[in-house]
Amino acid sequence: MSKLTLIIGCKSYSSWSMRAWLLLNQTGVPFKEIVIQLYAADTRARILEHSPAGTVPILKTEDVTVWDSLAIAETLNEMFPDVGLWPDTPTTQAHTRAICNEMHSGISNLRRDMPFNPRAEGRRVPIREGLERELSRIQEIWTQCRERFGGDSDLLFRNFIVADSMFAPVVSRFRTYGVEVNPIARAYMDALWSLPIVQRLLKGALEEDYIADICEVGE
């Protein structure tokens, strides 16, 4: 078994790191964790010590360095196929990959207007047209997945998989900024947020005392 190291941004502000951290914890495999403060003077230099891309998260095995959350997800699935990080049927896998990639390459208004900050709740920001459209689309994805694949679970695909790791920071943003959601979306948010691995990450975020003003927006 390869020794694994995960380099992440601080849990308070790095949504992409949250995704990789949750997936690696879902495997149950021990790993070394290196946390880098974001938005600091030495942030980029510290990240470049581990990857030429200059971004987090970064997964290191004994043989390879992998950056980008989806690439890390695919790598972990190949390393630990029995964990079930992707669904077990081609049709469900295809749908899951489509929504993961839609999230991965989109929702730019959400990222800009609602900075990731799981330590905060009750904040409010203006809901512009582009953001409102994305909030609606996200709920549409959750509702369709839950109705088609969720079965008797409130998770999107019965069990925690890559899709849940991709949407976990979105759930966090919805909670931080008090987004009003439909009942199915609310049930999904509550189910995901109550998972032990999510609560462990939240605990880590709450224990951090580093403040980045750029992420402390809203009233």
N, C-alpha and C positions, 0 to 999 in steps of 0.2 A: 504494500500500500504506500503510495506516494505521500510524503509529508507536504501539507498544504499551508500556505500563508495567504491571508486576505488583507489587502491594504485598502482601507476605506477612509472617506472623509468623516468628520465628526457626525455622530448619530443625530445631532440636533438639526443639521442643515443639509445633509447629503442624501437626497432621495434615491439617487442611483445606487449608492452604497447600501441603502436599506434593502434593495432588491437582492443584491448578491449575498448580503449577510443572512437574510431569511432563508434563501435557498441552501446555502452551505450549512446552516444550522438544521435545516430539514433533513439533510443526509444523516445527521447524528455523528459525523466523523469529526474527531478533534482537529483543531487547526490553530495556527498562530494568528493573532489579530494585531495589526498595526493601524493606529488611528492618527490621521493627519488633520489638523485644524484647517478649515477652509477660510478664504478671504483674509488670510494673514500675509505678511510681507514675504515669508519664506515658503508659502504653500506650494507654488509651482516647482520650486527647486527641490523640495522634499519629494514631491510626486515623481519628478523626473529621475530620481535615484532608483525608481522601481520600474518605470515604463517610459519609453520615448513619446508616447501619446500625450502625456501630461494631464491625464484625467484619472479619476477613481470611479469605480472600484477596479482593483487589479487582483487577479488570482495567480499565485505562483505554485507550481508543483516542482518536483525534483527535475523535471524535463522541459517545462515550458512556462512562459508568462502569457497570461490571457487578460486583455482589457475589454471593456464594454460589457454591460449587464447581460445582454442576450447571448453573447459569445460565451460568457461564463456559465450561463444556464445550459447551453448546449454541451459544454465541456463537462459539467457536473453530471448531466444526464448520461453521457457516454461513460463516465467513470463509475457511476452508481446506478445502473439501469434498474435495479430492483426497488429503488426508492419510489419510482413512479412520478418523476417530475413533469413528464408530459403524459397526456391521456393514452390509453392503450389501444385505441382504434384509429385507423387512418383518417376517417371523417372528422372525428373529434379533435385529433391532432391538427388537422388543417385549419379548422375553425379557431382553435386556440392560438396557433401561430399567427393567423390573420389579425386577431384582436391585440395580441402582444405587439406585433409590428406596428399596428395603427397607433397604439399608445406610445410606443418607443419613438416613432418618427413624427408624432403630432402633438396635440394639445398644447401648442406653444403659448396660447393666451393664459391657460391655467398656470403654466410654469412661471410666466412673467408676472401675472397679477396676484397670484397666491403663493408666495414663497413657502417652501417646505419648512415646517417648524412644529414638530409634534409636542414640544414643550408648551405650546400656547393653545388656548381654546377661547372662543368667544370673540375673536377678532372679526372685523368686517372691512371689506373693500368694495369699491364700485363694481357692479356687474355690467360690464360693457357687452355689446352685441356679440362679439366674437367669443368672449368667455361664456356668455349664456348659452350659445350654441354648443360649445364643448361640454358644458355641464349636462346639457340635455342628452347629448350623444353618449356620454359615459354611462348615464343611467339606462339608456336604451340597450347598450351592450350588456350591462349587468342583468337587466330584466330578461333579455333574450337568452342569455347563457343559463341563467337560473331556471327558466321555464323549460328549456330544451334539454339541458344536461345535468341540472342540479339534483334531480331525484328528491329524496326526502331530506336533503341537506340544504342549509342556507348558503353554502359556498357555491361558487359558479359551476364547478365540475365535481361535486361530491367531496373530494379531498383537496388538500392544499397542493397546488401545482405551480408551475411557472407563471401562469396567468395571475394568480393571487399575489405573487411577489411583485409582479409588474404594477398591479393596481393598489397594492398596500400604501404606497406614498400618496396616491390619489385619495384613498379613504382618509388618510391623515389630514390632507388638505381640506377635505369636506368637513371634517370635524373641527379643525382649527378655525375655519371661516364660517361655520354655521350654515352650510349649504342645505337648503330644503330639498328633500328627496322623496321619492315615492316609497310605499311600504316595502316593496321587494328590495329596493336598493338599501333601505334602512336595515332590513334583516341581514343582508349580506355584509354591510359595514359592521354591524354589531357582532356577527359571527366571526369575521376576520379579525376584528380588534381584540376579541377575547381569547384568541389562540395563544398558548403559552409562549411560542417563539416571538410573536409580536409584542407581547407584554414584556419579555426580556429585553427586546430592543428599546422599547419605550422607557424601561427602567434605566438603561444605559444612557439614553438621551437626557432624562431628568437629572442624572448624576453629573452631567457636564456643566461646568460653570463658565464656559467660553461664550461670549456674546458677539455676534456679527450684526451690526446695525442694519445692513442691507436686507437681512431676513426678518427683521422685527417690524414689519409693516402692518398697517391696519389699526383700527381704533379699539 
